[in-house]
Amino acid sequence: MGYFAVIYEKDLPHRAKAVYMYLRDRSNAQGQCYPSIGTIARELKLSRRTVERAIADLVRAGLITKEQRWRENGGRSSLLYTLTDF
């Protein structure tokens, strides 16, 4: 069935499936990527809040983990997303 078989089998809202497919498409060989919430929202034509809910759905389902990244000056950067089924 391909890359997205795991997501098709899960009982998740369509917002979570769309965001998962987006993250999967943009992830590196280790299953990691770090797009901002705003970038995901803009490219998927969703609200920022909808993307935040979708990410929470995916974390709860165990499909991704998220980790805060930090700049050298101590400021926050975008989150690092890791797909757990990679």
N, C-alpha and C positions, 0 to 999 in steps of 0.2 A: 504494500500500500504506500510505502514511501516515508518521507520525513515526518509527515503530520499524522501518522496513524495513531500515535499516543493521544494527540489532542482531539481527534475525532471520537475516540472512545470515552472521553471524560464528559461528565455532566457539568459543563461550564457555560456561562453566558456568552453570547456571541462576541461581546466586547473583549473578553479574555482570550478567546480563540484568535481574534484578529491581532491582538497585541502579541500573543505568543508567536504567531506566524511572522510578524514583523521582526521580533527579536531573533528568531531562528534565522531569518533571511540575512540579518546583519551581523550575526555572530561569527567569531573567528574559529579556527580549528579546535580550540579548547571549549567552545560553546559560550564564549563571553563577548559582551558588547556593552557600550556605555552611552547610548543616546539619551538626550535630556527628555524629560516629560513633554516639554514644549515641542520638541522635534517630532516625537512620536505622535502627539496630538495633531500637529499640523499636517504631517504626511498621511495620516489615516483619516483626516477630517473628523476628528473626535474632540470633545472638550478635554481640557487638562484633567478635570475631576473624573471623567469617565476612564481615562487612561490610568489614573491613580487607583481607581476601583478595580480595574482589570488586573493591574499588577498585584494588588492585594489578593485577588482571586487566585492568581497563578502561584503566589507564595503559599497560600493556604493549601492548594492542591499538591504542593510539593514539586511543581514543575520548574520553578526558578528560585534562585536565591538573589538577594540584593544586598549590596555593600556600599556604604558611603565612601566616596573617594575624596581626597583632600589635596589642595594645592600646596605648593612649597611655602606660601606665606600664611598657611593655616586656614585659609578660606575653603568653604565647601565647593566641591566640583560635582559633576553628574554622578549618578549611581552606577555601579558596576553590576550588570545582570549576568548571572551564570545559569545556563540551562542545565538542569540536573539529569536529564535523560539523554544527554549528548554522547 
